[in-house]
Amino acid sequence: DTEVTQTPKHLVMGMTNKKSLKCEQHMGHRAMYWYKQKAKKPPELMFVYSYEKLSINESVPSRFSPECPNSSLLNLHLHALQPEDSALYLCASSQDPASTDTQYFGPGTRLTVL
Amino acid sequence: AQSVAQPEDQVNVAEGNPLTVKCTYSVSGNPYLFWYVQYPNRGLQFLLKYITGDNLVKGSYGFEAEFNKSQTSFHLKKPSALVSDSALYFCAVRDMGGGSYIPTFGRGTSLIVHP
């Protein structure tokens, strides 16, 4: 089973709202990633968690706040977003960040900020 | 430093014809190379990867890719295209010679297969 699940599939929020994106995997992977993807562009790395600790933050604005409650779950908390934050948010996982293992991606959450 | 280039924004091919989606890379050490496919409003799906060994790698859905070290290329191929292969294809590279352990993605190539 190489499935990464993400909820919700779609999210519409106003600029003053607080919402969260959720990602889950049960493959025993110890590295989890958040990416942002604009239409027809490659995914842009936002955060990496390695063994449940934040290891990479690609200078993401503080209105995005990641959380890794346990080895299977990854959340992305959203607050005071801007319309330009509208995008597809992808979660991915891999066995170990330093290995040759493949990244497996979830289906994404389509976020619209009004 | 690691980088990857997909020189074509779009590739058009007739159904039943062979297809090639190009990818070239630059690394300081040995490359780990990946191909992913993305259908509209979906996440990226893993197709195949090259780590070491045989230069011809076979993957999902009848796709294969050939690693060419001298030309620093890793082109994706399929002998007979299907309309359902129409999607966005991403090449990615990791430099195992001391570079980032996070893959770098190419800009993507849109494959359109005409009936």
gemmi code that builds the backbone of each chain (N, CA, C; Angstrom):
import gemmi

chains = {
    "A": [
        ("ASP", (0.853, -1.187, 0.000), (0.000, 0.000, 0.000), (0.892, 1.241, 0.000)),
        ("THR", (0.770, 2.043, -1.054), (1.584, 3.255, -1.165), (0.694, 4.477, -1.134)),
        ("GLU", (-0.305, 4.484, -0.256), (-1.279, 5.549, -0.277), (-1.006, 6.615, 0.780)),
        ("VAL", (-1.071, 7.851, 0.288), (-1.052, 9.021, 1.144), (-2.413, 9.685, 0.976)),
        ("THR", (-3.094, 9.915, 2.079), (-4.426, 10.529, 1.989), (-4.374, 11.961, 2.487)),
        ("GLN", (-5.210, 12.811, 1.886), (-5.277, 14.208, 2.272), (-6.732, 14.622, 2.392)),
        ("THR", (-7.013, 15.396, 3.430), (-8.353, 15.970, 3.592), (-8.212, 17.435, 4.005)),
        ("PRO", (-9.170, 18.270, 3.578), (-10.238, 17.980, 2.619), (-9.697, 17.983, 1.181)),
        ("LYS", (-10.514, 17.594, 0.226), (-10.106, 17.658, -1.182), (-10.139, 19.091, -1.689)),
        ("HIS", (-11.144, 19.821, -1.236), (-11.292, 21.227, -1.630), (-11.535, 22.052, -0.374)),
        ("LEU", (-11.025, 23.280, -0.399), (-11.235, 24.185, 0.723), (-11.312, 25.602, 0.196)),
        ("VAL", (-12.393, 26.295, 0.594), (-12.536, 27.709, 0.262), (-12.544, 28.460, 1.592)),
        ("MET", (-11.700, 29.461, 1.711), (-11.639, 30.195, 2.960), (-11.429, 31.679, 2.705)),
        ("GLY", (-11.916, 32.472, 3.654), (-11.692, 33.901, 3.596), (-10.354, 34.238, 4.227)),
        ("MET", (-9.933, 35.457, 4.030), (-8.604, 35.869, 4.489), (-8.495, 35.936, 6.007)),
        ("THR", (-9.626, 35.945, 6.706), (-9.567, 36.016, 8.172), (-9.802, 34.655, 8.833)),
        ("ASN", (-10.061, 33.642, 8.019), (-10.366, 32.314, 8.567), (-9.123, 31.600, 9.067)),
        ("LYS", (-9.377, 30.606, 9.921), (-8.350, 29.654, 10.317), (-8.838, 28.268, 9.906)),
        ("LYS", (-8.000, 27.556, 9.178), (-8.360, 26.209, 8.734), (-7.111, 25.335, 8.808)),
        ("SER", (-7.324, 24.027, 8.667), (-6.204, 23.090, 8.683), (-6.338, 22.071, 7.575)),
        ("LEU", (-5.206, 21.708, 7.010), (-5.124, 20.611, 6.054), (-4.512, 19.411, 6.776)),
        ("LYS", (-4.990, 18.237, 6.395), (-4.525, 17.034, 7.069), (-3.962, 16.046, 6.051)),
        ("CYS", (-2.919, 15.351, 6.461), (-2.265, 14.341, 5.619), (-1.979, 13.119, 6.484)),
        ("GLU", (-2.174, 11.947, 5.912), (-1.965, 10.714, 6.664), (-1.335, 9.647, 5.784)),
        ("GLN", (-0.391, 8.906, 6.376), (0.186, 7.761, 5.677), (0.432, 6.650, 6.688)),
        ("HIS", (0.271, 5.414, 6.228), (0.460, 4.251, 7.100), (1.468, 3.291, 6.489)),
        ("MET", (2.496, 3.880, 5.856), (3.535, 3.067, 5.237), (4.775, 2.965, 6.116)),
        ("GLY", (4.713, 3.579, 7.300), (5.881, 3.561, 8.173), (6.971, 4.528, 7.748)),
        ("HIS", (6.604, 5.464, 6.858), (7.585, 6.439, 6.391), (7.938, 7.424, 7.491)),
        ("ARG", (9.198, 7.834, 7.529), (9.649, 8.741, 8.589), (9.939, 10.142, 8.086)),
        ("ALA", (9.745, 10.364, 6.803), (9.887, 11.714, 6.249), (8.560, 12.119, 5.619)),
        ("MET", (8.108, 13.330, 5.932), (6.871, 13.844, 5.359), (7.086, 15.272, 4.899)),
        ("TYR", (6.392, 15.631, 3.830), (6.660, 16.879, 3.126), (5.349, 17.615, 2.825)),
        ("TRP", (5.425, 18.945, 2.838), (4.357, 19.772, 2.278), (4.917, 20.518, 1.065)),
        ("TYR", (4.139, 20.476, -0.012), (4.457, 21.215, -1.215), (3.267, 22.101, -1.588)),
        ("LYS", (3.578, 23.194, -2.267), (2.570, 24.061, -2.864), (2.747, 23.995, -4.376)),
        ("GLN", (1.639, 23.853, -5.089), (1.744, 23.771, -6.541), (0.719, 24.684, -7.213)),
        ("LYS", (1.222, 25.569, -8.045), (0.381, 26.391, -8.895), (0.125, 25.630, -10.196)),
        ("ALA", (-0.916, 26.070, -10.912), (-1.352, 25.364, -12.118), (-0.218, 25.215, -13.142)),
        ("LYS", (-0.003, 23.987, -13.582), (0.959, 23.641, -14.624), (2.389, 24.023, -14.267)),
        ("LYS", (2.674, 24.103, -12.971), (4.026, 24.383, -12.486), (4.497, 23.214, -11.634)),
        ("PRO", (5.807, 23.091, -11.433), (6.277, 22.019, -10.547), (5.925, 22.310, -9.096)),
        ("PRO", (5.853, 21.287, -8.279), (5.594, 21.525, -6.848), (6.765, 22.265, -6.200)),
        ("GLU", (6.432, 23.176, -5.291), (7.447, 23.937, -4.555), (7.477, 23.450, -3.109)),
        ("LEU", (8.643, 23.067, -2.673), (8.772, 22.556, -1.318), (8.496, 23.655, -0.300)),
        ("MET", (7.708, 23.282, 0.742), (7.443, 24.224, 1.831), (8.142, 23.751, 3.113)),
        ("PHE", (7.818, 22.545, 3.541), (8.337, 22.020, 4.799), (8.704, 20.543, 4.641)),
        ("VAL", (9.692, 20.132, 5.469), (10.037, 18.724, 5.573), (10.094, 18.353, 7.043)),
        ("TYR", (9.444, 17.249, 7.378), (9.569, 16.660, 8.703), (10.342, 15.351, 8.577)),
        ("SER", (11.323, 15.215, 9.437), (12.121, 14.002, 9.478), (12.036, 13.444, 10.886)),
        ("TYR", (11.540, 12.229, 11.000), (11.351, 11.612, 12.316), (10.587, 12.552, 13.255)),
        ("GLU", (9.534, 13.123, 12.713), (8.574, 13.964, 13.444), (9.153, 15.303, 13.894)),
        ("LYS", (10.302, 15.654, 13.397), (10.876, 16.967, 13.728), (10.999, 17.781, 12.448)),
        ("LEU", (10.708, 19.060, 12.553), (10.822, 19.937, 11.389), (12.288, 20.072, 11.022)),
        ("SER", (12.633, 19.673, 9.810), (14.032, 19.728, 9.395), (14.276, 20.782, 8.322)),
        ("ILE", (13.254, 21.108, 7.554), (13.409, 22.131, 6.521), (12.165, 23.018, 6.508)),
        ("ASN", (12.406, 24.312, 6.520), (11.365, 25.316, 6.305), (11.903, 26.207, 5.203)),
        ("GLU", (11.272, 26.160, 4.040), (11.775, 26.903, 2.887), (11.325, 28.365, 2.922)),
        ("SER", (11.595, 29.007, 4.066), (11.251, 30.431, 4.214), (9.782, 30.700, 3.921)),
        ("VAL", (8.946, 29.836, 4.463), (7.503, 29.956, 4.248), (6.935, 30.989, 5.229)),
        ("PRO", (6.023, 31.848, 4.770), (5.423, 32.842, 5.672), (4.756, 32.188, 6.876)),
        ("SER", (4.751, 32.914, 7.985), (4.264, 32.347, 9.246), (2.756, 32.098, 9.238)),
        ("ARG", (2.050, 32.561, 8.230), (0.624, 32.269, 8.142), (0.377, 30.785, 7.813)),
        ("PHE", (1.451, 30.075, 7.438), (1.415, 28.629, 7.284), (2.170, 28.011, 8.462)),
        ("SER", (1.511, 27.128, 9.196), (2.144, 26.541, 10.364), (2.013, 25.022, 10.310)),
        ("PRO", (3.128, 24.307, 10.125), (3.039, 22.845, 10.050), (3.066, 22.218, 11.434)),
        ("GLU", (2.553, 21.003, 11.466), (2.562, 20.244, 12.719), (2.622, 18.764, 12.388)),
        ("CYS", (3.405, 18.022, 13.150), (3.501, 16.574, 12.934), (3.192, 15.886, 14.265)),
        ("PRO", (1.926, 15.589, 14.538), (1.535, 15.034, 15.844), (2.117, 13.645, 16.114)),
        ("ASN", (2.270, 12.859, 15.061), (2.903, 11.543, 15.198), (3.460, 11.134, 13.844)),
        ("SER", (4.040, 9.956, 13.783), (4.765, 9.560, 12.568), (3.858, 9.338, 11.366)),
        ("SER", (2.548, 9.257, 11.584), (1.630, 9.000, 10.467), (0.877, 10.228, 10.004)),
        ("LEU", (0.913, 11.283, 10.802), (0.057, 12.435, 10.536), (0.874, 13.703, 10.316)),
        ("LEU", (0.386, 14.501, 9.389), (1.004, 15.805, 9.132), (-0.127, 16.799, 8.904)),
        ("ASN", (-0.064, 17.914, 9.612), (-1.081, 18.950, 9.448), (-0.437, 20.226, 8.927)),
        ("LEU", (-1.247, 21.032, 8.273), (-0.817, 22.364, 7.876), (-1.906, 23.339, 8.308)),
        ("HIS", (-1.579, 24.166, 9.301), (-2.540, 25.123, 9.828), (-2.418, 26.434, 9.058)),
        ("LEU", (-3.586, 26.963, 8.683), (-3.642, 28.136, 7.823), (-4.336, 29.268, 8.557)),
        ("HIS", (-3.771, 30.451, 8.490), (-4.380, 31.612, 9.164), (-4.006, 32.881, 8.421)),
        ("ALA", (-5.022, 33.706, 8.187), (-4.808, 35.014, 7.545), (-4.115, 34.873, 6.198)),
        ("LEU", (-4.616, 33.962, 5.399), (-4.004, 33.747, 4.085), (-4.368, 34.863, 3.108)),
        ("GLN", (-3.620, 34.923, 2.045), (-3.811, 35.893, 0.979), (-4.347, 35.179, -0.265)),
        ("PRO", (-5.022, 35.900, -1.147), (-5.516, 35.262, -2.373), (-4.429, 34.556, -3.178)),
        ("GLU", (-3.207, 35.073, -3.128), (-2.125, 34.439, -3.895), (-1.688, 33.096, -3.300)),
        ("ASP", (-2.216, 32.765, -2.123), (-1.936, 31.449, -1.530), (-2.827, 30.359, -2.117)),
        ("SER", (-3.771, 30.753, -2.932), (-4.631, 29.758, -3.599), (-3.773, 28.869, -4.470)),
        ("ALA", (-3.891, 27.556, -4.274), (-3.045, 26.597, -4.983), (-3.479, 25.189, -4.612)),
        ("LEU", (-2.808, 24.220, -5.190), (-2.963, 22.813, -4.797), (-1.866, 22.521, -3.776)),
        ("TYR", (-2.253, 22.051, -2.607), (-1.282, 21.731, -1.565), (-1.133, 20.213, -1.500)),
        ("LEU", (0.100, 19.799, -1.723), (0.405, 18.380, -1.801), (1.213, 17.938, -0.600)),
        ("CYS", (0.845, 16.795, -0.087), (1.616, 16.142, 0.957), (2.336, 14.954, 0.324)),
        ("ALA", (3.512, 14.656, 0.815), (4.262, 13.495, 0.319), (4.968, 12.835, 1.487)),
        ("SER", (5.334, 11.585, 1.300), (6.110, 10.900, 2.332), (7.146, 10.013, 1.660)),
        ("SER", (8.207, 9.708, 2.398), (9.216, 8.760, 1.935), (9.783, 8.035, 3.141)),
        ("GLN", (10.429, 6.904, 2.848), (10.900, 6.046, 3.934), (11.809, 6.807, 4.878)),
        ("ASP", (12.786, 7.457, 4.308), (13.791, 8.151, 5.101), (14.333, 9.250, 4.212)),
        ("PRO", (14.487, 10.448, 4.705), (14.887, 11.546, 3.813), (16.247, 11.352, 3.172)),
        ("ALA", (17.120, 10.588, 3.825), (18.471, 10.438, 3.284), (18.627, 9.198, 2.420)),
        ("SER", (17.545, 8.483, 2.220), (17.659, 7.239, 1.456), (17.346, 7.493, -0.007)),
        ("THR", (17.392, 6.428, -0.763), (17.057, 6.524, -2.185), (15.574, 6.332, -2.415)),
        ("ASP", (14.819, 6.270, -1.349), (13.417, 5.922, -1.476), (12.626, 6.976, -2.234)),
        ("THR", (11.584, 6.520, -2.851), (10.705, 7.372, -3.628), (9.804, 8.190, -2.718)),
        ("GLN", (9.484, 9.399, -3.149), (8.444, 10.179, -2.503), (7.091, 9.749, -3.062)),
        ("TYR", (6.137, 9.514, -2.178), (4.779, 9.191, -2.595), (3.876, 10.356, -2.216)),
        ("PHE", (3.094, 10.789, -3.195), (2.279, 11.984, -3.029), (0.819, 11.650, -2.785)),
        ("GLY", (0.173, 12.488, -1.994), (-1.266, 12.421, -1.851), (-1.957, 13.126, -3.004)),
        ("PRO", (-3.288, 13.059, -3.042), (-4.041, 13.673, -4.145), (-4.117, 15.191, -4.067)),
        ("GLY", (-3.784, 15.754, -2.902), (-3.768, 17.195, -2.786), (-5.050, 17.787, -2.231)),
        ("THR", (-4.937, 18.998, -1.704), (-6.081, 19.821, -1.304), (-6.068, 21.059, -2.173)),
        ("ARG", (-7.180, 21.279, -2.874), (-7.297, 22.479, -3.711), (-7.815, 23.602, -2.842)),
        ("LEU", (-6.950, 24.585, -2.572), (-7.284, 25.699, -1.677), (-7.596, 26.949, -2.474)),
        ("THR", (-8.713, 27.570, -2.155), (-9.084, 28.863, -2.739), (-9.254, 29.857, -1.608)),
        ("VAL", (-8.517, 30.966, -1.690), (-8.600, 32.016, -0.686), (-9.328, 33.218, -1.303)),
        ("LEU", (-10.424, 33.598, -0.690), (-11.229, 34.696, -1.253), (-10.877, 36.024, -0.591)),
    ],
    "B": [
        ("ALA", (25.515, 21.304, -6.448), (24.165, 21.766, -6.772), (23.522, 20.788, -7.748)),
        ("GLN", (22.226, 20.664, -7.691), (21.494, 19.770, -8.577), (20.469, 20.570, -9.363)),
        ("SER", (20.305, 20.213, -10.596), (19.289, 20.860, -11.414), (18.793, 19.888, -12.466)),
        ("VAL", (17.621, 20.163, -12.984), (17.032, 19.309, -14.006), (16.308, 20.199, -15.002)),
        ("ALA", (16.377, 19.823, -16.253), (15.738, 20.607, -17.298), (14.819, 19.728, -18.128)),
        ("GLN", (13.633, 20.221, -18.381), (12.716, 19.603, -19.326), (12.531, 20.624, -20.433)),
        ("PRO", (13.171, 20.421, -21.563), (13.240, 21.475, -22.572), (11.940, 21.762, -23.303)),
        ("GLU", (10.981, 20.857, -23.227), (9.725, 21.032, -23.961), (8.575, 21.310, -22.997)),
        ("ASP", (7.854, 22.417, -23.256), (6.644, 22.681, -22.474), (5.556, 21.678, -22.807)),
        ("GLN", (5.510, 21.296, -24.083), (4.423, 20.440, -24.546), (4.951, 19.485, -25.611)),
        ("VAL", (4.441, 18.267, -25.565), (4.754, 17.266, -26.582), (3.430, 16.745, -27.134)),
        ("ASN", (3.319, 16.758, -28.437), (2.116, 16.256, -29.097), (2.461, 14.989, -29.870)),
        ("VAL", (1.623, 13.967, -29.733), (1.880, 12.705, -30.431), (0.528, 12.063, -30.771)),
        ("ALA", (0.499, 11.358, -31.860), (-0.719, 10.652, -32.254), (-0.813, 9.321, -31.512)),
        ("GLU", (-2.022, 8.933, -31.192), (-2.229, 7.655, -30.514), (-1.634, 6.521, -31.342)),
        ("GLY", (-0.940, 5.620, -30.659), (-0.306, 4.495, -31.339), (1.136, 4.751, -31.726)),
        ("ASN", (1.524, 6.020, -31.765), (2.917, 6.352, -32.098), (3.793, 6.307, -30.852)),
        ("PRO", (5.104, 6.139, -31.045), (5.993, 6.193, -29.871), (6.095, 7.625, -29.344)),
        ("LEU", (6.332, 7.729, -28.038), (6.496, 9.057, -27.446), (7.800, 9.138, -26.671)),
        ("THR", (8.338, 10.351, -26.635), (9.528, 10.648, -25.839), (9.324, 11.975, -25.144)),
        ("VAL", (9.575, 11.990, -23.842), (9.566, 13.231, -23.063), (10.982, 13.404, -22.526)),
        ("LYS", (11.583, 14.548, -22.823), (13.014, 14.719, -22.558), (13.302, 15.294, -21.175)),
        ("CYS", (14.444, 14.852, -20.637), (14.916, 15.343, -19.344), (16.433, 15.300, -19.333)),
        ("THR", (17.061, 16.392, -18.954), (18.501, 16.401, -18.733), (18.762, 16.917, -17.327)),
        ("TYR", (19.901, 16.544, -16.783), (20.157, 16.861, -15.379), (21.588, 17.337, -15.199)),
        ("SER", (21.833, 17.932, -14.036), (23.184, 18.334, -13.649), (23.360, 18.069, -12.164)),
        ("VAL", (24.377, 17.272, -11.827), (24.698, 16.972, -10.436), (26.209, 16.924, -10.283)),
        ("SER", (26.682, 16.996, -9.054), (28.118, 16.911, -8.820), (28.553, 15.481, -8.532)),
        ("GLY", (27.622, 14.666, -8.039), (27.921, 13.274, -7.742), (27.105, 12.355, -8.628)),
        ("ASN", (26.645, 11.257, -8.065), (25.787, 10.350, -8.813), (24.333, 10.790, -8.707)),
        ("PRO", (23.600, 10.671, -9.813), (22.199, 11.114, -9.779), (21.243, 9.988, -9.412)),
        ("TYR", (20.230, 10.358, -8.681), (19.046, 9.517, -8.562), (17.960, 10.253, -9.347)),
        ("LEU", (17.333, 9.570, -10.268), (16.412, 10.218, -11.197), (15.037, 9.594, -11.103)),
        ("PHE", (14.025, 10.429, -11.224), (12.638, 9.992, -11.065), (11.775, 10.602, -12.164)),
        ("TRP", (10.741, 9.885, -12.518), (9.665, 10.435, -13.347), (8.345, 10.268, -12.599)),
        ("TYR", (7.571, 11.365, -12.638), (6.229, 11.364, -12.065), (5.249, 11.833, -13.135)),
        ("VAL", (3.999, 11.404, -13.000), (2.936, 11.872, -13.879), (1.844, 12.500, -13.016)),
        ("GLN", (1.245, 13.565, -13.541), (0.158, 14.225, -12.817), (-1.027, 14.416, -13.749)),
        ("TYR", (-2.139, 13.813, -13.400), (-3.391, 14.023, -14.124), (-4.086, 15.244, -13.529)),
        ("PRO", (-4.984, 15.880, -14.279), (-5.621, 17.117, -13.807), (-6.227, 16.976, -12.415)),
        ("ASN", (-5.924, 17.959, -11.580), (-6.469, 18.034, -10.218), (-6.130, 16.804, -9.375)),
        ("ARG", (-4.991, 16.197, -9.654), (-4.537, 15.052, -8.875), (-3.122, 15.289, -8.387)),
        ("GLY", (-2.689, 14.435, -7.463), (-1.311, 14.491, -7.002), (-0.365, 13.854, -7.999)),
        ("LEU", (0.910, 13.884, -7.678), (1.904, 13.273, -8.551), (1.948, 11.766, -8.300)),
        ("GLN", (1.970, 11.012, -9.395), (2.077, 9.557, -9.288), (3.455, 9.126, -9.755)),
        ("PHE", (4.111, 8.301, -8.980), (5.428, 7.790, -9.314), (5.343, 6.844, -10.507)),
        ("LEU", (6.236, 7.052, -11.497), (6.290, 6.179, -12.666), (7.476, 5.224, -12.610)),
        ("LEU", (8.665, 5.788, -12.381), (9.866, 4.964, -12.369), (11.033, 5.771, -11.816)),
        ("LYS", (12.114, 5.051, -11.491), (13.307, 5.733, -10.991), (14.565, 4.981, -11.424)),
        ("TYR", (15.649, 5.738, -11.503), (16.969, 5.161, -11.737), (17.833, 5.464, -10.523)),
        ("ILE", (18.409, 4.394, -9.962), (19.349, 4.566, -8.858), (20.729, 4.121, -9.320)),
        ("THR", (20.810, 2.905, -9.799), (22.059, 2.341, -10.302), (21.703, 1.109, -11.123)),
        ("GLY", (22.685, 0.566, -11.835), (22.425, -0.672, -12.559), (22.074, -0.456, -14.008)),
        ("ASP", (21.145, -1.237, -14.487), (20.749, -1.223, -15.886), (20.286, 0.172, -16.305)),
        ("ASN", (20.814, 0.634, -17.429), (20.481, 1.993, -17.884), (19.041, 2.118, -18.357)),
        ("LEU", (18.412, 1.019, -18.731), (17.016, 1.054, -19.170), (16.128, 0.648, -17.992)),
        ("VAL", (15.291, 1.576, -17.598), (14.426, 1.351, -16.441), (12.990, 1.216, -16.924)),
        ("LYS", (12.331, 0.177, -16.466), (10.924, -0.011, -16.833), (10.048, 0.390, -15.651)),
        ("GLY", (8.917, 1.035, -15.985), (8.047, 1.519, -14.929), (6.595, 1.168, -15.164)),
        ("SER", (5.734, 1.960, -14.549), (4.291, 1.708, -14.611), (3.715, 2.099, -15.965)),
        ("TYR", (2.573, 1.488, -16.307), (1.763, 1.846, -17.469), (2.529, 1.730, -18.786)),
        ("GLY", (3.545, 0.863, -18.851), (4.293, 0.652, -20.084), (5.370, 1.676, -20.368)),
        ("PHE", (5.617, 2.584, -19.445), (6.664, 3.580, -19.629), (8.039, 3.015, -19.282)),
        ("GLU", (9.040, 3.559, -19.927), (10.426, 3.234, -19.616), (11.268, 4.486, -19.800)),
        ("ALA", (12.447, 4.462, -19.224), (13.348, 5.606, -19.360), (14.765, 5.080, -19.489)),
        ("GLU", (15.559, 5.819, -20.257), (16.939, 5.412, -20.488), (17.891, 6.408, -19.864)),
        ("PHE", (18.712, 5.927, -18.970), (19.746, 6.757, -18.336), (20.956, 6.803, -19.245)),
        ("ASN", (21.405, 8.009, -19.580), (22.586, 8.193, -20.415), (23.538, 9.134, -19.682)),
        ("LYS", (24.580, 8.535, -19.112), (25.491, 9.333, -18.280), (26.282, 10.342, -19.100)),
        ("SER", (26.709, 9.956, -20.281), (27.538, 10.859, -21.089), (26.740, 12.074, -21.568)),
        ("GLN", (25.447, 11.880, -21.814), (24.605, 12.998, -22.246), (23.815, 13.601, -21.088)),
        ("THR", (24.025, 13.093, -19.897), (23.305, 13.530, -18.676), (21.808, 13.657, -18.961)),
        ("SER", (21.273, 12.574, -19.517), (19.848, 12.594, -19.859), (19.128, 11.405, -19.257)),
        ("PHE", (17.825, 11.563, -19.142), (16.972, 10.500, -18.601), (15.604, 10.671, -19.262)),
        ("HIS", (15.536, 10.373, -20.547), (14.317, 10.592, -21.323), (13.281, 9.495, -21.049)),
        ("LEU", (12.047, 9.911, -20.966), (10.919, 8.999, -20.746), (10.364, 8.567, -22.098)),
        ("LYS", (10.082, 7.274, -22.225), (9.617, 6.756, -23.510), (8.473, 5.765, -23.310)),
        ("LYS", (7.706, 5.635, -24.408), (6.678, 4.607, -24.452), (6.508, 4.201, -25.907)),
        ("PRO", (6.483, 2.928, -26.208), (6.463, 2.493, -27.618), (5.183, 2.877, -28.358)),
        ("SER", (4.050, 2.901, -27.644), (2.776, 3.174, -28.303), (1.905, 4.011, -27.369)),
        ("ALA", (1.688, 5.271, -27.733), (0.973, 6.193, -26.851), (-0.529, 5.932, -26.848)),
        ("LEU", (-1.133, 6.184, -25.686), (-2.583, 6.104, -25.529), (-3.124, 7.498, -25.222)),
        ("VAL", (-4.376, 7.744, -25.626), (-4.990, 9.036, -25.299), (-4.971, 9.262, -23.787)),
        ("SER", (-5.130, 8.189, -23.027), (-5.157, 8.297, -21.569), (-3.789, 8.635, -20.969)),
        ("ASP", (-2.737, 8.620, -21.785), (-1.415, 9.054, -21.309), (-1.294, 10.573, -21.252)),
        ("SER", (-2.272, 11.279, -21.803), (-2.240, 12.740, -21.788), (-2.247, 13.237, -20.349)),
        ("ALA", (-1.208, 13.980, -19.979), (-1.030, 14.414, -18.590), (0.204, 15.298, -18.532)),
        ("LEU", (0.528, 15.739, -17.320), (1.724, 16.542, -17.073), (2.796, 15.627, -16.477)),
        ("TYR", (3.982, 15.653, -17.048), (5.062, 14.761, -16.632), (6.207, 15.569, -16.033)),
        ("PHE", (6.668, 15.112, -14.862), (7.767, 15.781, -14.167), (8.948, 14.829, -14.012)),
        ("CYS", (10.122, 15.337, -14.355), (11.374, 14.665, -14.078), (11.941, 15.267, -12.790)),
        ("ALA", (12.611, 14.462, -11.979), (13.204, 14.972, -10.741), (14.558, 14.314, -10.528)),
        ("VAL", (15.458, 15.038, -9.872), (16.806, 14.523, -9.631), (17.235, 14.788, -8.196)),
        ("ARG", (17.961, 13.851, -7.640), (18.636, 14.033, -6.365), (20.116, 13.785, -6.588)),
        ("ASP", (20.955, 14.640, -6.031), (22.405, 14.501, -6.141), (22.914, 13.763, -4.921)),
        ("MET", (23.394, 12.545, -5.115), (23.889, 11.771, -3.993), (25.366, 12.052, -3.739)),
        ("GLY", (25.887, 13.093, -4.372), (27.277, 13.479, -4.152), (27.415, 14.637, -3.191)),
        ("GLY", (26.494, 14.730, -2.239), (26.592, 15.778, -1.239), (25.585, 16.890, -1.426)),
        ("GLY", (24.711, 16.736, -2.389), (23.686, 17.748, -2.604), (22.506, 17.572, -1.677)),
        ("SER", (21.442, 18.311, -1.941), (20.242, 18.217, -1.134), (19.617, 16.833, -1.257)),
        ("TYR", (19.069, 16.346, -0.148), (18.371, 15.067, -0.229), (16.944, 15.253, -0.716)),
        ("ILE", (16.561, 16.502, -0.955), (15.238, 16.774, -1.491), (15.334, 16.809, -3.012)),
        ("PRO", (14.472, 16.067, -3.694), (14.541, 16.086, -5.155), (14.241, 17.471, -5.725)),
        ("THR", (14.899, 17.798, -6.802), (14.583, 19.003, -7.574), (13.755, 18.581, -8.770)),
        ("PHE", (12.615, 19.251, -8.951), (11.708, 18.913, -10.047), (11.971, 19.793, -11.260)),
        ("GLY", (11.799, 19.212, -12.443), (11.785, 20.002, -13.663), (10.487, 20.787, -13.757)),
        ("ARG", (10.394, 21.654, -14.768), (9.229, 22.518, -14.884), (7.986, 21.786, -15.368)),
        ("GLY", (8.164, 20.561, -15.856), (7.027, 19.783, -16.325), (6.848, 19.866, -17.831)),
        ("THR", (6.393, 18.774, -18.412), (6.082, 18.710, -19.846), (4.667, 18.185, -19.991)),
        ("SER", (3.852, 18.941, -20.698), (2.482, 18.520, -20.941), (2.456, 17.606, -22.160)),
        ("LEU", (2.028, 16.381, -21.969), (1.925, 15.416, -23.070), (0.484, 15.372, -23.549)),
        ("ILE", (0.299, 15.596, -24.829), (-1.033, 15.521, -25.417), (-1.012, 14.432, -26.482)),
        ("VAL", (-1.850, 13.416, -26.278), (-1.945, 12.326, -27.240), (-3.259, 12.489, -27.996)),
        ("HIS", (-3.157, 12.656, -29.305), (-4.325, 12.892, -30.157), (-4.886, 11.562, -30.672)),
        ("PRO", (-6.240, 11.455, -30.665), (-6.855, 10.196, -31.159), (-6.560, 9.972, -32.651)),
    ],
}
model = gemmi.Model(1)
for chain_id, residues in chains.items():
    chain = gemmi.Chain(chain_id)
    for i, (resn, *xyz) in enumerate(residues, 1):
        res = gemmi.Residue()
        res.name, res.seqid = resn, gemmi.SeqId(i, " ")
        for name, pos in zip(("N", "CA", "C"), xyz):
            atom = gemmi.Atom()
            atom.name, atom.element = name, gemmi.Element(name[0])
            atom.pos, atom.b_iso = gemmi.Position(*pos), 0.0
            res.add_atom(atom)
        chain.add_residue(res)
    model.add_chain(chain)
structure = gemmi.Structure()
structure.add_model(model)
structure.setup_entities()
